[in-house]
Amino acid sequence: MTQEFKRWYDHDPLLLKVINMLKDYRVELHEQAEIFLKTVEEKVSKDTIDRFYNMVKPINGGKRWYDDDVVISKTVELLRVVPLEIQKATAENFINALKENGIDIKE
């Protein structure tokens, strides 16, 4: 029997950590989210990401914590739809990039 999770990111502790960090430090992590989006754009194109985002973004701006920042919102939405192994790899890369930039991550 598979375990049910309340939120799409609860299944992986590292992904949960990244989402919570994005939530708690949106301003501070904005640049890192931009780097993530640029990396994805290099692989699939900015136009593809923009079309996807236009399909999933809330019509009237939304009330979720990440809806007020387009970069953070695109980052979270992309993380939501990619396969689980990509979510995990992305979360690991995100944490490693923060560490490489001198940001202390509590384990």
N, C-alpha and C positions, 0 to 999 in steps of 0.2 A: 504494500500500500504506500502511495506517495504522500509526502507531507504537504499540506496546504499552507501557503504563506499569505499573509494579509496584503503585503505590497510586493511588487514584481522584483524588487532588489533584496528582499529578506533572505533569499536562499543562499547567498554567499556573504560571509562576514566581511571580506575585503571590499566587495562592491558596496555593501551597506556602509562601511566606513567612508568610502569615497563620496557616496551620495550625501551622507551626513556632513562631511567636510564642505562639500559644495553648498549645502544648505546653510551651514553656520558661518562660512567664510566666503560668501559670494564675491564680495569686492576684492578680497585678497587673492582669490583663485581665478578671477576673471581671465587673467592673462594665460594661465595654464589651460583653461577651457578653450581659449582662442587657438592655442597651439594644437590642441586635440582636434579641433574642427579643421584647421589647415591641413593636418596630416590626413584626415579622412577625405577632404576635398581633393588632395593629390591622388587619391586612389579611385574615387568615384565621380568627381567633379562637383564644383560649387552649385551648379544648376540642379543637379540631382538632389543634393541636400536641401536646397531651397524649395524644390517642388515637394519633397517629402514633408518638410516642415510646414509648408502651407496647407498640406492635407491634414496634419495632426494638431496644429495649434488651435487653441480655443478661439471661437469666433469673436467674442467680446473681450479679449484680453486675458481672460482666465483668472482664477483665484488661487491657483497653486503657488507655493512659495517661489518657484522658479519662473513663473510666467512674466515677471516684470523685467527680466533681463534676457534678451533674445539669444545671446551667446550661451548663457547657462541653460536656457530652455532647450536650445538645439542640442546641446551636449547631453542633457538628461534624456531627451526624446530619442536620440540616436542610441544611447546606451540601453534604453528600454526595448528596442526592437531587434538589436543584433543577437545572434546566437549566444547561448550561455558561455561557450568557450571563448568567444570574443569579448564578452562582458568581463570575464575573469582576467584575460590577458590585458585588457584596457585598464582595469582597476590596478593591476600590478604595475603596469607602465606609468600610470598616473602617480602612484605612491613613490615609485623609484625616481621619477622626474622631480618630485617635490624634495626628496632626500638629496638628490644631486644639486639642487639649488639651495641647499643649506636649511631647509625647513625641517624641524624636528617633528617626527611623526611618532606619537605614542602607540605602542603595540598593544 
